[in-house]
Amino acid sequence: MATLAATLQTARLRLRPINESDADALFTLHSNTKIMRYWDSPPLE
């Protein structure tokens, strides 16, 4: 089943649905202890 989601864009920001090509970047963010300090789960290892 396909899910439709809007992309919101301004001059400085674009919010779009997450897709498979985002996996490496998301893993990098979720592995960073400085970023995950403000999240509700520990960093990935």
N, C-alpha and C positions, 0 to 999 in steps of 0.2 A: 504494500500500500504506500503510495507516495504521499508525502506530507508537504503541503505548501507553506512557505514561510517568507515573510517580506524581508527585504534588505533595506535598512535605513541608512541614509548617507547625508553627511554634512560636509562642510569644507575641510574639517579636520578628523572626521571619524566615519567609519563604515561598520555597521553591525550587520552580520550575515549569518546564516545557519552554519554550524560546524560541519565539516566534511572530512573524509578520510585523509586528504592531503594535509590536514592540520595536525595529524597525530604526532609527528616529531616535535613540532613547536610546542604543543600542549604538554608533552612529556618533559621537555626542557623546562618549561615554566613550573610544572608540578614537582620537579626534582630540585628546585632552587629553594634552599632553606630561608633565604631572605624574603622571598615572595610568600612562601607557605606559612611564614610566621603569622600572617594575617588571615589565614584560611582555617577552616574547621577540621582539617585532617593533617597528619604528618606528611612530610615530603616523600615522594616515591624514591625508591632506590634502584 
